[in-house]
Amino acid sequence: MKLYYLQGACSLAVHIVLEWVGADYQAHSVARDELKSPEFLALSPSGAVPVLQDDALLLTQSTAILQYLAEIHPEANLLGSDAISRAETRRWLGLVNSDVHRVFGLFFGWQKYVGEACKDELFVGAQRQLNQYLSILNQQLQGKDYLTGTRSIADAYLWVTLNWSFILNLDISAYPELVRFHQQLAQDPGVQAALKQEGLA
Ligand SMILES: N[C@@H](CCC(=O)N[C@@H](CS)C(=O)NCC(=O)O)C(=O)O
């Protein structure tokens, strides 16, 4: 298996899950200026990571890749063992991918949406929207170490997005469960191994 990743990006969630399932994989670092090259676009038509290659399968989209890894490694129990627990995992995965990640994308890639004159206004709106999602996640983590109660693919993705708040200097101290979650999972051997391979630890 081969993972194409950009250091510290959402592909880090896949990297962590590859560690959690004990996959035999290679991690290939893609430089930001390679993302829109013809070679990389042939792998990922939107020029984005993650990309996972598994024999003839060439897969993009974090949620598809994360669920694929969980499904081919049921023994790792990272998706859920019945329809209800899988639905719960997918609910949190959806919130992190479609909502939280998208809002962080406004902070990282504001130039794609507005000019310099509207940047601050965009950030105010993005922060307000992010707070709403963080509050939901903070509540969900009360009394739990993981979003669904047991470690899942959604936790890896949430951890990576919380990491971005530190990179962007966004204060999450109003969400103590998220701070605790981030600190605890930072000690996880799979998280540490993925960070080390990406040159982040
Ligand atoms: N919907 C995609 C989004 C992937 C995505 O936004 N990847 C970012 C890194 S977190 C990226 O490669 N951005 C480069 C770009 O779009 O130019 C997924 O869930 O995998």
The ligand as an SDF file (V2000), in Angstrom:
LIG
                    3D

 20 19  0  0  0  0  0  0  0  0999 V2000
  -12.4860   16.2430    0.1720 N   0  0  0  0  0  0  0  0  0  0  0  0
  -11.0910   15.9230    0.2200 C   0  0  0  0  0  0  0  0  0  0  0  0
  -10.3340   17.1690    0.6200 C   0  0  0  0  0  0  0  0  0  0  0  0
   -8.8540   16.9130    0.5680 C   0  0  0  0  0  0  0  0  0  0  0  0
   -8.0940   18.1940    0.8540 C   0  0  0  0  0  0  0  0  0  0  0  0
   -8.6540   19.2770    1.0320 O   0  0  0  0  0  0  0  0  0  0  0  0
   -6.7680   18.0550    0.9170 N   0  0  0  0  0  0  0  0  0  0  0  0
   -5.9310   19.2060    1.1380 C   0  0  0  0  0  0  0  0  0  0  0  0
   -4.9800   18.9880    2.3030 C   0  0  0  0  0  0  0  0  0  0  0  0
   -5.8510   18.8900    3.8430 S   0  0  0  0  0  0  0  0  0  0  0  0
   -5.1070   19.4400   -0.0950 C   0  0  0  0  0  0  0  0  0  0  0  0
   -4.4840   18.5430   -0.6180 O   0  0  0  0  0  0  0  0  0  0  0  0
   -5.1480   20.6810   -0.5780 N   0  0  0  0  0  0  0  0  0  0  0  0
   -4.3990   21.0720   -1.7040 C   0  0  0  0  0  0  0  0  0  0  0  0
   -5.2350   21.8520   -2.6670 C   0  0  0  0  0  0  0  0  0  0  0  0
   -6.4590   21.6670   -2.6850 O   0  0  0  0  0  0  0  0  0  0  0  0
   -4.6400   22.6060   -3.4090 O   0  0  0  0  0  0  0  0  0  0  0  0
  -10.8330   14.7880    1.1980 C   0  0  0  0  0  0  0  0  0  0  0  0
  -11.6250   14.6550    2.1530 O   0  0  0  0  0  0  0  0  0  0  0  0
   -9.8740   14.0320    1.0310 O   0  0  0  0  0  0  0  0  0  0  0  0
  1  2  1  0
  2  3  1  0
  2 18  1  0
  3  4  1  0
  4  5  1  0
  5  6  2  0
  5  7  1  0
  7  8  1  0
  8  9  1  0
  8 11  1  0
  9 10  1  0
 11 12  2  0
 11 13  1  0
 13 14  1  0
 14 15  1  0
 15 16  2  0
 15 17  1  0
 18 19  2  0
 18 20  1  0
M  END
$$$$
